[in-house]
């Protein structure tokens, strides 16, 4: 069974670029027409496309091993693969957020005042 579906790669790339454009909509509004900006405001729907494609790919890759029954070995192989794919990004984002939080805050303030008063930075 082929694990790579090459026809989904351009669609994933388009969806990723649309989500990035959505996040920069406030900046792009200065450079594009209002009609195009209305299109960009709907790009959040590309996240839904990612969920649909992820479900399809997971069914394509793991569907045969889970068709008849879920065995303990197959289940743990699936869990390890999902963890290895998701956790490094989560860990990187957590570390980047903590570094950004402490680099933008005043070191003399207490942590609780920084959390409860976001305007106090």
DRENRO-192527 format. One line per 4 residues: number of its first residue (from 1); their letters; for each residue x, y, z of N, C-alpha, C, O. Coordinates in pm, 1 decimal. Atoms other than C-alpha are relative to their C-alpha. Layout:
N
NUM> a> X Y Z X Y Z X Y Z X Y Z ~ ... $
//
This chain:
121
1> xxxx> 83.8 -117.1 0.0 0.0 0.0 0.0 88.8 124.1 0.0 184.4 133.8 76.9 ~ -75.6 -123.8 7.1 131.4 341.0 -93.5 -46.1 93.5 112.0 -165.2 121.7 125.0 ~ 34.1 -86.6 -111.9 147.8 569.6 212.3 -1.7 146.7 -39.3 -57.8 229.0 33.0 ~ -5.1 -137.8 44.8 210.5 887.9 17.2 -107.6 21.2 -106.8 -118.9 -57.1 -201.1 $
5> xxxx> 102.3 -34.3 98.5 -77.0 1048.7 -172.4 42.7 132.8 -62.4 12.2 238.7 -7.7 ~ -59.8 -122.8 54.2 95.2 1300.6 -401.8 -102.2 104.2 -44.7 -69.2 222.7 -48.8 ~ 98.8 -98.3 42.7 -227.3 1463.8 -522.3 -47.1 88.8 114.6 -100.6 196.9 90.0 ~ 40.7 -82.0 -113.8 -296.6 1591.8 -169.6 103.8 104.5 37.4 70.9 200.7 106.7 $
9> xxxx> -106.0 -93.4 -37.4 36.2 1774.1 -138.1 -27.9 142.2 -47.7 -15.0 234.8 32.4 ~ 31.0 -138.6 39.8 -60.4 2077.6 -351.9 -120.5 56.7 73.8 -123.6 175.8 104.6 ~ 117.4 -47.4 -73.3 -396.8 2098.6 -176.5 37.5 39.0 142.2 -12.2 138.7 194.5 ~ -47.7 -34.4 -134.1 -224.7 2094.5 162.3 79.1 129.8 -3.3 66.6 212.5 86.9 $
13> xxxx> -76.8 -124.1 12.8 12.9 2366.7 42.4 -89.5 121.0 -17.4 -66.7 225.2 44.0 ~ 95.1 -109.3 19.6 -273.8 2583.5 -78.2 -71.5 32.9 129.9 -85.5 149.9 165.5 ~ 71.0 -22.2 -126.0 -461.5 2536.4 248.3 91.5 65.5 103.2 47.6 153.7 177.0 ~ -94.0 -60.5 -95.0 -149.9 2620.8 452.6 22.3 147.3 -31.8 23.7 230.8 58.7 $
17> xxxx> -19.2 -140.6 37.3 -91.2 2940.8 256.6 -125.1 82.5 29.3 -114.5 198.4 69.5 ~ 124.4 -72.4 -27.6 -458.2 3037.8 294.1 -14.1 28.7 149.2 -60.2 136.4 187.1 ~ 6.9 -22.4 -144.4 -440.3 2994.7 672.1 99.1 108.5 41.7 67.0 192.0 126.3 ~ -98.1 -105.2 -30.0 -124.0 3208.0 685.8 -52.9 135.7 -43.8 -40.8 233.7 29.8 $
21> xxxx> 58.8 -126.1 46.3 -294.1 3476.5 476.7 -112.1 46.6 91.7 -126.4 166.4 116.4 ~ 106.4 -36.2 -92.4 -591.2 3466.8 710.9 56.3 65.9 126.0 -0.7 162.3 177.1 ~ -59.1 -55.1 -121.4 -363.7 3535.3 1007.8 61.4 138.1 -23.3 77.7 215.2 71.3 ~ -56.7 -131.1 31.6 -212.1 3835.7 830.0 -102.1 90.4 -69.2 -64.0 184.7 -138.5 $
25> xxxx> 104.6 -75.7 66.6 -546.1 3974.2 712.2 3.5 148.2 36.9 -20.3 232.8 -49.3 ~ -1.5 -140.3 -42.5 -512.6 4295.7 915.4 109.9 78.8 -70.3 94.7 199.0 -92.2 ~ -108.3 -67.5 72.8 -186.3 4377.9 737.3 -33.3 4.6 -148.8 -9.9 105.8 -214.9 ~ 29.7 6.8 143.0 -303.6 4266.6 393.2 -109.3 96.5 -43.0 -114.2 137.4 -158.9 $
29> xxxx> 109.7 -88.7 35.6 -610.9 4488.5 408.2 52.3 135.8 -49.1 -18.9 208.0 -118.9 ~ -59.2 -126.3 45.4 -378.6 4784.4 349.1 42.5 -5.6 -146.4 59.0 98.7 -209.6 ~ -56.7 16.1 133.2 -261.4 4641.3 14.4 -94.4 -59.7 -103.0 -64.5 -55.4 -222.3 ~ 90.7 66.6 93.4 -558.8 4459.8 -140.1 -137.8 64.6 5.6 -168.1 141.1 97.2 $
33> xxxx> 134.1 -56.8 6.2 -913.1 4550.0 -238.8 -91.0 -64.2 104.9 -59.7 -169.8 159.9 ~ 93.4 50.3 -100.2 -1208.4 4500.1 -7.8 -60.7 -133.6 -42.4 -87.0 -219.2 42.0 ~ 57.2 126.6 46.4 -1348.6 4221.5 -226.6 94.5 -116.1 29.3 50.4 -222.3 73.3 ~ -98.1 104.5 -28.0 -1028.5 4019.9 -192.9 13.6 -22.1 149.8 35.7 -134.6 194.5 $
37> xxxx> -8.2 13.5 -144.7 -1019.7 4089.6 178.2 -115.1 -84.8 52.5 -96.3 -162.8 145.9 ~ 112.5 83.8 -42.4 -1366.0 3934.9 214.9 28.1 -146.6 -28.2 -12.3 -233.3 49.3 ~ -39.6 137.6 29.2 -1229.8 3621.8 47.6 100.6 -49.1 103.4 91.7 -162.7 150.0 ~ -101.6 39.4 -97.0 -932.6 3618.2 283.8 -59.5 -25.9 137.6 -7.3 -108.2 212.8 $
41> xxxx> 62.7 20.2 -130.4 -1161.9 3640.1 585.3 -62.5 -138.1 12.9 -89.3 -182.4 124.6 ~ 57.3 135.2 -2.3 -1305.4 3298.7 491.3 107.1 -108.8 -2.1 74.9 -227.6 -2.9 ~ -108.2 99.2 7.6 -964.7 3130.2 480.7 13.9 -82.1 127.4 86.0 -181.9 127.6 ~ -1.7 83.0 -120.2 -1015.2 3003.8 835.7 -61.9 -137.6 -27.5 -36.1 -233.2 45.7 $
45> xxxx> 61.4 128.7 35.5 -1218.7 2728.0 669.0 103.0 -101.7 -48.4 74.7 -221.4 -52.3 ~ -105.3 92.5 44.2 -892.9 2580.0 540.1 47.4 -88.8 114.6 99.9 -197.4 90.4 ~ -31.8 85.7 -114.4 -831.3 2450.0 893.4 -93.0 -121.2 -0.2 -50.5 -233.0 28.8 ~ 93.8 112.5 11.9 -1144.9 2239.3 848.4 44.2 -96.2 -109.4 32.2 -217.8 -94.6 $
49> xxxx> -51.1 84.7 107.7 -998.2 2113.4 521.3 115.5 -87.0 50.2 125.7 -204.3 14.2 ~ -108.6 78.5 -58.5 -687.1 2006.2 713.6 -54.4 -115.5 83.3 -2.6 -226.8 74.8 ~ 57.7 107.7 -80.4 -902.5 1807.2 957.6 -57.1 -109.5 -88.4 -37.9 -227.8 -60.6 ~ 58.0 99.2 91.0 -1086.7 1636.0 673.6 110.1 -80.5 -67.5 101.5 -203.1 -75.3 $
53> xxxx> -110.0 71.2 65.9 -762.9 1552.5 491.1 74.3 -89.1 98.4 116.2 -199.0 62.1 ~ -67.3 83.3 -100.4 -604.0 1425.4 814.3 -77.9 -127.3 26.2 -19.9 -235.4 35.4 ~ 82.1 118.8 -19.9 -896.1 1191.8 872.6 8.8 -95.4 -117.4 16.1 -217.0 -99.2 ~ -10.8 83.8 119.0 -877.1 1067.8 514.8 134.3 -71.1 -4.9 140.4 -190.5 -34.3 $
57> xxxx> -133.9 60.5 5.1 -502.0 1008.1 533.1 15.8 -105.1 109.5 74.5 -210.9 86.3 ~ -9.9 99.5 -107.4 -528.7 832.5 869.9 -79.0 -125.3 -35.1 -34.7 -236.2 -5.3 ~ 76.3 115.6 43.9 -799.9 607.1 728.3 76.1 -76.5 -107.6 77.0 -199.6 -108.1 ~ -75.7 63.7 107.8 -584.4 539.8 422.0 118.1 -79.1 55.8 145.3 -190.7 11.7 $
61> xxxx> -120.5 64.3 -53.0 -276.0 454.8 628.0 -33.4 -111.2 99.1 24.4 -219.7 91.8 ~ 25.5 93.9 -108.6 -427.8 275.4 928.4 -129.8 -78.5 -15.4 -157.9 -165.6 67.0 ~ 130.1 64.5 15.0 -766.8 160.2 796.2 7.8 -150.4 -9.8 -73.1 -220.7 50.8 ~ -10.3 145.3 18.1 -652.6 -186.6 692.8 36.1 -70.4 130.0 -12.9 -180.3 156.4 $
65> xxxx> -40.9 66.3 -124.3 -490.6 -261.5 1028.7 -108.4 6.2 106.6 -105.4 -72.4 201.3 ~ 108.2 -10.6 -97.8 -804.1 -152.2 1219.9 -133.0 -53.4 -52.1 -235.3 -38.7 14.9 ~ 125.8 43.2 61.3 -1063.6 -310.2 988.6 -69.2 -109.6 80.0 -185.5 -94.7 117.7 ~ 63.0 114.6 -66.4 -1126.9 -642.3 1160.8 -4.8 16.7 151.2 -109.7 -0.9 213.1 $
69> xxxx> -5.9 -20.2 -144.6 -1013.4 -571.8 1514.8 122.4 85.3 32.3 217.6 93.5 -45.3 ~ -113.7 -82.2 -44.0 -783.1 -343.0 1704.9 80.1 -83.4 98.6 34.0 -114.9 208.3 ~ -87.9 77.2 -86.5 -494.9 -538.3 1848.6 87.8 96.0 79.4 112.4 208.8 36.7 ~ -76.7 -86.5 -89.3 -284.6 -400.4 2130.3 126.4 50.9 -68.5 159.4 168.8 -55.8 $
73> xxxx> -123.2 -41.8 68.4 36.0 -393.5 1921.3 -29.9 106.0 -106.2 41.9 205.5 -116.3 ~ 37.4 -95.0 105.1 -134.8 -213.0 1632.3 -41.9 134.0 59.8 -7.4 239.7 6.9 ~ 44.2 -122.1 -65.7 -295.0 38.4 1867.4 118.6 81.3 50.0 123.4 202.4 28.4 ~ -114.6 -72.9 -54.0 34.2 128.2 2037.8 91.8 50.1 -110.3 155.5 154.2 -94.4 $
77> xxxx> -75.7 -50.2 114.6 209.9 157.0 1701.8 -63.4 128.1 -52.7 6.6 223.9 -85.5 ~ 72.5 -117.9 43.5 -57.6 404.4 1597.6 22.8 117.0 96.4 50.7 228.6 52.3 ~ -16.6 -105.0 -100.1 -29.7 602.0 1924.4 142.0 56.6 -3.8 160.2 178.0 4.5 ~ -139.3 -48.4 6.6 351.1 621.1 1901.8 22.9 84.2 -124.6 92.2 185.7 -118.5 $
81> xxxx> -16.5 -77.0 123.7 333.7 742.0 1541.4 -66.8 137.0 11.6 -10.1 237.2 -32.1 ~ 68.8 -128.9 -17.5 78.5 1013.2 1628.7 77.0 89.2 96.6 92.0 208.8 71.6 ~ -75.6 -76.4 -99.0 279.8 1122.5 1933.9 128.4 55.1 -60.8 163.0 171.1 -38.2 ~ -125.1 -43.9 62.0 603.9 1139.3 1734.1 -23.8 109.2 -103.7 64.4 191.3 -128.8 $
85> xxxx> 28.9 -101.4 101.7 434.9 1351.4 1469.6 -45.8 131.6 61.9 -13.4 238.3 9.9 ~ 59.7 -120.5 -57.6 255.5 1597.7 1698.1 81.6 62.4 112.6 86.4 185.0 123.1 ~ -63.1 -53.0 -119.1 463.5 1633.8 2013.3 118.3 93.0 -27.3 131.8 192.4 44.2 ~ -110.0 -94.4 23.1 777.9 1795.9 1865.1 -48.8 141.8 -31.9 10.4 239.0 15.0 $
89> xxxx> 54.3 -133.4 28.6 569.8 2083.7 1726.9 -59.4 61.6 125.6 -42.4 181.0 150.1 ~ 56.1 -50.6 -125.0 385.4 2116.5 2056.5 111.2 48.1 93.2 100.4 156.0 151.6 ~ -111.5 -36.4 -87.2 712.4 2123.6 2251.1 69.4 126.6 -49.7 101.3 214.6 30.3 ~ -61.8 -119.7 56.4 867.2 2380.4 2015.1 -86.7 123.4 25.2 -35.2 228.4 63.5 $
93> xxxx> 90.6 -112.3 -21.0 559.1 2604.2 2040.2 -4.5 39.7 146.8 -8.6 158.6 178.3 ~ -0.7 -28.9 -142.8 555.8 2576.3 2419.1 126.0 76.0 39.7 118.0 176.5 110.3 ~ -126.3 -65.9 -33.0 923.3 2671.5 2447.5 4.5 140.2 -59.6 46.3 234.4 7.7 ~ 0.7 -132.3 62.7 884.5 2959.2 2199.7 -94.4 94.9 72.8 -63.0 212.9 88.3 $
97> xxxx> 95.0 -84.2 -73.5 581.1 3089.1 2390.5 56.8 44.3 134.1 41.8 160.5 172.0 ~ -58.7 -35.1 -129.2 760.5 3079.1 2725.2 112.1 101.4 -18.4 120.4 198.7 56.5 ~ -108.9 -94.4 26.3 1067.1 3253.3 2582.3 -55.3 136.5 -39.0 -8.0 238.9 10.3 ~ 61.7 -126.5 40.6 852.2 3518.3 2416.4 -67.3 68.8 117.8 -56.0 190.4 133.1 $
101> xxxx> 67.8 -56.1 -116.3 647.9 3567.5 2733.3 99.0 67.1 94.2 76.7 179.9 138.1 ~ -97.1 -56.1 -93.2 953.3 3621.7 2951.7 86.2 109.4 -61.9 133.4 198.2 9.1 ~ -81.1 -104.6 62.6 1141.5 3830.5 2697.4 -76.9 130.9 -13.8 -15.6 237.6 -15.5 ~ 80.5 -121.0 13.4 851.1 4077.0 2660.2 -50.3 55.4 133.0 -108.7 163.6 137.2 $
105> xxxx> 51.3 -44.8 -129.6 771.7 4104.4 3029.6 112.2 61.2 82.9 230.6 40.3 56.5 ~ -93.8 -63.5 -90.9 936.9 4304.7 3303.6 42.5 -102.0 104.7 -42.5 -165.6 167.0 ~ -50.1 103.1 -90.6 1157.1 4083.7 3518.7 -31.8 30.8 145.9 -29.8 -60.9 228.0 ~ 27.9 -33.6 -139.2 1068.2 4272.8 3839.5 -143.5 -30.5 40.4 -172.5 -40.3 159.6 $
109> xxxx> 139.3 32.6 -31.5 695.5 4194.6 3815.9 -11.8 -146.1 40.2 69.5 -229.6 0.6 ~ 25.6 139.5 -34.3 557.0 3879.7 3968.5 -68.7 -68.3 -119.1 -130.1 -2.3 -202.9 ~ 59.5 75.6 111.2 439.9 3607.5 3732.6 -151.2 15.7 1.3 -211.8 30.9 -104.8 ~ 145.4 -9.9 -6.1 81.1 3629.8 3856.4 -49.4 134.2 -53.1 -154.8 139.7 -116.4 $
113> xxxx> 44.0 -129.7 51.5 61.8 4002.2 3776.4 11.5 4.2 -152.0 -67.0 72.5 -217.8 ~ -12.9 4.5 145.7 182.4 3930.3 3422.3 -111.0 -81.6 -63.1 -154.7 -51.8 -174.3 ~ 105.1 84.9 55.1 -79.3 3662.0 3373.1 -135.5 67.7 11.6 -213.3 65.6 -83.8 ~ 132.3 -58.4 -22.4 -376.9 3847.3 3520.3 -15.7 140.2 -54.4 -127.7 190.3 -64.2 $
117> xxxx> 7.8 -135.0 52.2 -290.5 4186.8 3377.9 81.7 8.1 -129.1 196.4 52.7 -126.7 ~ -77.7 2.0 124.0 -188.5 4150.7 3013.3 37.7 138.9 -48.5 133.8 152.7 -124.3 ~ -34.6 -135.8 42.0 -189.4 4530.0 2964.5 115.0 57.7 81.0 167.2 163.8 46.7 ~ -106.1 -51.0 -86.1 71.8 4571.4 3237.5 140.2 -22.2 -53.8 237.4 18.0 10.0 $
121> x> -133.1 26.5 55.4 357.7 4459.4 3011.9 59.9 123.4 -58.8 171.8 119.4 -110.0 $
//
